[in-house]
């Protein structure tokens, strides 16, 4: 299991466009990828679950990755957060 924390920098938070891109990126991997904002948890492969978290700018999200390709997924998802959120 690998995890990292990320504070959302996007002015609009984790809204529809980046949520859709995140789900698309997460779907490339077999590992389970979970987001936790402290208030809610969501499967990163489910668009409605991610959007229902309502993550705003400045909120710290913990991303947990567990599975057979977790090392590859960890690198890609961490890069995605840094570049898009």
Secondary structure as the mmCIF struct_conf table of DSSP 4:
data_model
#
loop_
_struct_conf.conf_type_id
_struct_conf.id
_struct_conf.beg_label_comp_id
_struct_conf.beg_label_asym_id
_struct_conf.beg_label_seq_id
_struct_conf.end_label_comp_id
_struct_conf.end_label_asym_id
_struct_conf.end_label_seq_id
STRN STRN1 UNK A 2 UNK A 7
BEND BEND1 UNK A 10 UNK A 10
TURN_TY1_P TURN_TY1_P1 UNK A 11 UNK A 12
BEND BEND2 UNK A 14 UNK A 14
HELX_RH_AL_P HELX_RH_AL_P1 UNK A 16 UNK A 26
TURN_TY1_P TURN_TY1_P2 UNK A 27 UNK A 28
BEND BEND3 UNK A 30 UNK A 31
STRN STRN2 UNK A 32 UNK A 36
BEND BEND4 UNK A 38 UNK A 39
STRN STRN3 UNK A 41 UNK A 43
TURN_TY1_P TURN_TY1_P3 UNK A 44 UNK A 45
HELX_RH_AL_P HELX_RH_AL_P2 UNK A 47 UNK A 52
TURN_TY1_P TURN_TY1_P4 UNK A 53 UNK A 53
HELX_LH_PP_P HELX_LH_PP_P1 UNK A 55 UNK A 56
TURN_TY1_P TURN_TY1_P5 UNK A 57 UNK A 58
STRN STRN4 UNK A 60 UNK A 66
BEND BEND5 UNK A 67 UNK A 67
TURN_TY1_P TURN_TY1_P6 UNK A 68 UNK A 69
HELX_RH_AL_P HELX_RH_AL_P3 UNK A 70 UNK A 84
#
